[in-house]
């Protein structure tokens, strides 16, 4: 082996790196030298077919969301109607005694005044 001969880096045994990261490989080529693979181009027909499929999926998804919203709204309306009917039925079944002499109200105790409702 002459001093003029170049020694390949693969021939020299690599020691333990200073950082301690022995699992890292020594880079032999630059990043720019790596060959880049061009992605395969899809045809126009395939693109349009995929676009239609996406559109159909979105339409189905929107329909499901709308159905769910409609069910929720119907349930809300039903609850409100039931509450309204319950209140109405309560009022119908009440036994009412009108107070004709309003001076009696001034003489009443607080407890009885709480029970009085103006209609």
C-alpha positions in Angstrom: 0.0 0.0 0.0 1.5 3.2 -1.2 1.0 6.6 0.4 -0.3 7.9 -3.0 -3.1 5.3 -3.2 -6.5 6.4 -2.0 -8.1 4.3 0.7 -11.8 3.6 0.4 -13.8 4.7 3.4 -15.4 1.2 3.5 -12.0 -0.4 4.1 -11.3 1.6 7.2 -13.1 0.2 10.2 -15.4 2.8 11.7 -14.9 3.5 15.4 -17.6 4.4 17.9 -19.0 7.9 17.2 -18.5 10.7 19.7 -22.2 11.2 20.1 -22.6 7.5 21.0 -25.2 6.9 18.3 -23.8 3.7 16.9 -26.9 2.7 15.0 -26.6 5.7 12.7 -25.1 4.8 9.3 -22.4 6.8 7.7 -23.8 8.7 4.7 -21.9 7.8 1.5 -24.0 9.9 -0.9 -25.5 13.3 -0.9 -29.2 13.8 -0.5 -29.4 15.5 -3.9 -27.9 12.4 -5.6 -30.8 10.2 -4.5 -33.0 9.4 -7.5 -36.5 10.6 -7.2 -39.3 8.5 -8.5 -42.1 10.3 -10.4 -45.5 9.4 -9.2 -47.7 7.7 -11.7 -50.2 10.0 -13.3 -53.9 8.9 -13.3 -56.0 9.3 -16.3 -58.8 11.9 -16.6 -61.5 9.2 -16.6 -60.1 7.8 -13.3 -60.0 11.2 -11.8 -63.6 12.0 -12.8 -64.8 8.6 -11.5 -63.0 9.2 -8.2 -64.6 12.7 -8.0 -68.1 11.3 -8.6 -67.6 8.6 -5.9 -66.5 11.3 -3.4 -69.5 13.4 -4.4 -71.9 10.5 -3.9 -70.3 9.7 -0.5 -70.7 13.3 0.6 -74.3 13.3 -0.5 -75.0 10.2 1.5 -73.3 11.6 4.6 -75.2 14.9 4.3 -78.5 13.0 3.9 -77.7 11.0 7.1 -76.9 14.2 9.0 -80.1 15.9 7.8 -82.2 12.8 8.8 -80.6 12.9 12.3 -81.3 16.6 12.6 -84.9 16.1 11.5 -85.4 13.3 14.1 -84.0 15.5 16.8 -86.2 18.5 15.8 -89.3 16.2 15.8 -88.5 15.0 19.2 -88.0 18.5 20.5 -91.4 19.6 19.0 -93.1 16.6 20.6 -91.6 17.4 24.0 -92.8 21.0 23.8 -96.3 19.9 22.7 -96.5 17.4 25.5 -95.5 20.0 28.1 -98.0 22.4 26.6 -100.8 19.8 26.7 -99.8 18.8 30.3 -100.1 22.5 31.4 -103.4 22.9 29.6 -104.8 19.7 31.2 -103.7 20.9 34.6 -105.5 24.2 34.2 -108.7 22.5 33.0 -108.7 20.1 36.0 -108.2 22.9 38.6 -110.9 23.8 41.0 -111.2 27.6 40.9 -112.8 29.8 43.5 -113.0 33.4 42.3 -112.4 36.1 44.9 -115.2 38.6 44.5 -114.4 40.8 47.4 -110.9 42.1 46.9 -110.7 43.5 50.4 -110.2 39.9 51.7 -106.8 39.8 50.0 -105.4 42.4 52.4 -106.6 40.4 55.4 -105.1 37.1 54.2 -101.9 35.6 55.6 -98.7 35.3 53.5 -99.1 31.5 53.2 -102.6 31.8 51.7 -101.4 34.7 49.4 -98.8 32.4 47.9 -101.4 30.0 46.8 -103.5 32.7 45.0 -102.9 33.0 41.3 -104.2 35.7 39.0 -105.9 34.5 35.9 
